[in-house]
């Protein structure tokens, strides 16, 4: 009878461990563009599954940045949605993805990437300490300004354009993605 109870206890422990692990993974998984973004995958491995980021993924491929965004990083990416790209003047995206405009495309895309992992909580805390703003240097070399306004984070580019962070803290194995509603311009 004692062996029977040991088996039941072992099965119960295994079941609890399995449920806890599943809940932990589910808690860290964020849905973006109808797809689960897994914290165990890289920025590119997750982004390719988002229906809201097909333009960004195509641009990253055209600029030759897939290997960079699959590397160890860590990176913080302010990821514009398809709707954000659609706000650009007609023909802009089609022009930028052409091989002869690769340098311009790379400049714009790397302006959306900051070295390190910067979560929304960290950005908010920094902004509160610094009069409501944080300045981050991008991989492209210029700065982005993160502003805290009415409890919400905004990203302001070099030209004064503003992007709202619509989905924050999409954790990746090599950094974090913050989904934004506008394309940022250096």
N, C-alpha and C positions, 0 to 999 in steps of 0.2 A: 504494500500500500504506500509506503514511503517513497518508492521510486515513481509511482504514479503522480504524487504531488509534486515531485521534482520536475517531471515532464510538463505538468500543467504550468508550474511557475516559469519554466524556461520558455514555453510557448507564449505566455503572457508577457514576459520581459521582451521577447523578440517582437511581438506585436506592438507594444508600447514604443519601443525603439524605432520601429518602422514608421509608425504614425508620426512620432516626433520629428524624424528626419524629413518626411514628406511635408509636414506643416512648415518646417523651417525653410525648406527650398521654396515652397509656395509663397511664403511670406516675403522672400527676397525677390520673387519674380514679379515683374511689372509688365502689363500689357501695353504695347505700343503698336499702332497700326494693325490691330487685330491679331498680333502675334505675341507670344510670351518672350520676354527678354530675360535670358538666363544669366545670372551673375558668374557662372562658370565659363561663359563664352566670351570671345573678344568683341570689340566694338563692331567690326565688320561682320563677324559670324551672326550677330544678332540683327544688325541693321538690314541685312539682305532679306530678312523675313518680314519686315514692316511694310505693309501696303502704303503707309504714309510717307515712306522715305525712298521710293523708287528713283526719283530724280537725283537725290543726294547720292545714292549708291552708284548710279550711272556716272555721275560727275566724279566721284572718288575713283572709279575705274578708269575713266578717261584721263584723269590727272596722274595716274600711276601711283596712287596713295594707298592702295590696298595693303601692301606689305607693311607699310609704316603703321597703319591703324590696326594691323594684326599683331604688331610687335608688343613687347613687354610693357612699354609705356612707363608709368601710367600717364593717361591723357584725360582731360576734361573736354568733351566735345559739345558744342552748342549746335544741335542738329536741326537745320531747317526742314520743315515738312514740304511735301509737294505743293501745298497751297501757298507756302512762303515763296517758293520758286515761281509760282504762277503770278505773284504780285510784281515780278520784275517786268520791265518793258518787253513787249512781244519780240520774240526772236533772240533774246539775250542768252537763254540756256542753250538753244541750238547752235548759236555762234560759239559760245564758250567751250562746248565739248568737242569742237573741231580741233584736230591736231595742231594747226597753226596758232591756236589760242591757249595751248596747254599751260604756258607760263602764267597767263592771266587767271585761268581757272585755278591753278595751284595756289596762287596768291590769295584768292578769295576763300578757297576751302581751308587752307592752313590758318587763315584769320579766324576761323571758327574753332580752332584747337588750341588749348592751353596745356602746357606741361603740368603734370601732377593731377591728383584727384581732389577736386574742389566740390564738396557736397553743398546742397542748398543751406543746410544748417551752418556750415563753416562760412559760407558767403554772407549769410545774414548776420552772423556774429561779428565778422570783420567789418561789414558795412555799419553796424550799430556803433562800433568803436571808432569809425572814421567818418563821422558826419553823414552817414547814409549812403556811402559809396565805397567801392573797392576797385582798384585798377589792376588788371591782369595783363601780363605780357603774353602775346600769342606766339605760336610756333612760327608764324609768318614774320614776326618781329615787331609789329605795332601793338598798341594796347587796346583793350576793350574795357569799358567801364561798366561795372555791375552796380545798379542803383536799387535801393530799397524804397519803395513808394507804396503807402497804404498796406504794408505787410506783405507786399509781393515783390519778387525780384524781376528786374528789367535789365536787359543787356543793351548798352548804347555803343554804337560803332564810331569810328573816326569821323564820319560824315554827319553825325548827329542822329542817324537812324536808330529806331528803338525796336527791340524784339522782346516779347513777353515769353517767359518760361512757362510753357503750358503743361509739361510733364517734367518734374524734377527727379533727380537721384535715381536714374536707371543704371544701376550698378553693373559693371562689366568686370571680367577678369583682368583687364588692363586699363581700368579707369572708370569713368562715369559719363553718361550722356544726359544732357538737359535738352529736351525738345523745345525748339523756339518757333515762333510764328512768322518770322521775317528773316530774310537773308541779310547778313551783316556785311558791310562794305568797308574795306581798308581805305 
